[in-house]
Amino acid sequence: MRLCSIASGSSGNCIYVGSDNTHLLVDTGISKKKIDAGLKELDIKGEELDGILITHEHSDHIQGLGVFSRKYEVPIYATPGTIEGIENYAPLGRMPEGLLHPIHTDESFILGDIKIDPFRISHDAKEPSGYRMNCCGKSVAVATDLGIYDEYTVSKLKSLDAVLLEANHDIHMLEVGSYPYYLKRRVMGDKGHLSNELSGRLLCDILHDNLKHILLGHLSKENNYAKLAYETVKLEVTLSDNIYKGEDLDMAVARRDMISEIITV
């Protein structure tokens, strides 16, 4: 399996997950032009995609969906609540008939040779979901837009080989930054986003010997930066009481403006 961030950040998200035979996108929150450029670096054409998985209906996850789907007519999979949000989001324009397919959290489905397990996430959207994908004995997951996490979340992220995990903001930068008070409360709330510290603590709960690759994603442009996210998560792991230390991790930070390295498991 392969995992690669085409773009990840508060301004737009698009993640590639695939095998030798099946090619998927998780979210299309950037322009068609940028998605095409990322796919070209992966040597994949838009018409070769087997599906688009949408986590929720916020613009930084769907703003390219209308143009991209009208061009390539790739099947789109999302929860009923997310589909409702997509259909009500006027900037997308007309969505092609028959492309939107409802799926449900905690109910697996299969595209090609990849088994997909959608799971609930805590975010201020209609019916948001994360995705775990399994193929040939390997598992990867995309888990962003988490206001909080619990034992359910941890159970869905156990025994992974690679993960793209949210590290959205530094708490101090957010508290002293320019965001209005209501927005600060939203970001830090139970239906907001994971801070660097919470991302590190969640990572500690899911670490095991086979989790070889961690990609930190969905960083805020205003309230975080790559080195800070990386060092904070690494420190949380080092200071925890598990057997792993920060230096044991193969960890990188996904960028909003460029494709990441391709993770192969």
Protein Blocks (a to p, Z undefined) as FASTA:
>chain_A
ZZddfbgcjkbccdddddfkbccdehjabcfklmmmmmmmnopafklpgbdcdfblcfkl
mmmmmmmmmmnopacdddfklmmmmmmmmknopadehkaccddehiacdehjaccddddd
dddbfbdcdddddeehiacdddehifbacfklmmmmgoiabdcdddfbafklmmmmmbdf
klmmmmmmmklccdfklmmmmmmmmgcfklmbccdehiafklgcfklmmmmmmmmmmmmm
bfbdfklpccddddfkbccddddZZ
